[in-house]
Amino acid sequence: MFHDARFAAQAADPRPRSAVSAGVGLAGLAGLLAWITVARWHGMDGPSSALVGLVACALPMIAWSLLVDKVHRRASTGIDWAHPKPWRNTLDISLAKLAGLWITWGGIALVYFSGRFWWQGNYTFAMECIGALAPAIFVLSVPYVLWLDRYLIEPRDGAWALGAWAMGEGVDPQVIYAHLRSWAVKAFFLAFMLAVVPPGFGAVVRTDWRQAIGDPVALSGWLITGMFVVDCAFATVGYLLTFRPLDSHIRSANPFAAAWTAALICYPPFVLMSNGGPLDYHQGTAEWSHWFAGHPVLLALTGGTLVALTAIYASATVAFGLRFSNLTNRGILTHGPYSWSRHPAYLSKNAFWWLSTLPVLSTGSAVDAARATLLLAAISGVYYWRAKTEERHLRLDPDYIAYWEWMERNGPVPRAFAWLRGGQKLASA
């Protein structure tokens, strides 16, 4: 009777359909792990090997999306494969769109060129990659746009609006602004991801895990680094592959200035949490391995918990498949960790910081401990702010509203927080 009742309740309150299937992320994860295995076997720990890892992650996801999920047939792509338009009917639109794209890319190139920040440290590698890809992207954009516009139900998008405006036509400026916001997201975060992928990949490939097995600190560190490599690989692929035939295009970029502010202060060059920054909470603190040194059980338990939190964080990115991106809506997720919490990555990341740092303990004074605790609380507040500004954007999508309402009724984390606030009781089942 209990199982029948639970089944009836689930049938009466079905979870909204996810824009991404679980198989996509698992396919990409299998491809990436396979390449990491090959790279470790042959000692290929350089930046080029890291880029091959991105390809090994992306190709299985593309294949799964097209062959299994058949995402190219979804109405959300805006594509009608059955009724292609004659070339002559879309040629002018395509030319205007190409002009808009090239203007956008030229603006991005100017920003990259002007900022010295982009040509320092790991970002130099990112600029080299983007510079090497740029000519091919420029050339391939011509046949791609000419081909796709014949099948798009409405080919007049933001790129077209920018090109048409440049040619003297009257267009809605809001459409152009939305287009520029989408490309600003791609330009800013793609450079960051390309900069951070090689160092982590190299560390995972070089580390001898057999020597780390007997050391809970070393083992947890290696596993955590490996999961961050997975996170960064999926994120990088997500920023690269924003294509309508894959149904991975950007539906909308966040239009609210508060959302951009909350996000950008978490990333260089605007980051406030870096060493010496206004929200640097590390002064007077030590890592968990310092406080629990000499206590192998506590080291193992704490290291295992940190690994588990990182696994939640990485799985939240893997759940996106091809669609990971900050500050955008690329389809609503409802599966995996997103069936437990609306913000599993933010929750796990902040819990990781609190547990790994233990700011209430200090190598200095009680004043240092108080400052570290307050600053880390402020950082958690920033991520709460990010979550709320993201929700404000996503709630413009009816699919997200349906997901929000379902999560309020069924999501373990929202229900637990509601119970703690006294708003409702957790179901006994």
Salt bridges, closest charged atoms under 4 A:
ASP13 OD1 - ARG409 NH2 2.81
ASP45 OD2 - ARG206 NH1 3.16
ASP80 OD2 - HIS83 ND1 3.00
ASP149 OD1 - LYS97 NZ 2.58
GLU154 OE2 - ARG156 NH1 4.00
ASP157 OD2 - LYS97 NZ 3.48
ASP208 OD1 - ARG210 NE 3.14
ASP247 OD2 - ARG74 NH1 3.26
ASP247 OD1 - ARG251 NH2 3.12
ASP247 OD2 - ARG323 NH2 3.52
ASP280 OD1 - HIS282 ND1 2.96
GLU391 OE2 - ARG342 NE 3.44
GLU391 OE2 - HIS343 NE2 2.60
GLU391 OE1 - LYS388 NZ 3.49
GLU408 OE2 - ARG342 NH1 2.70
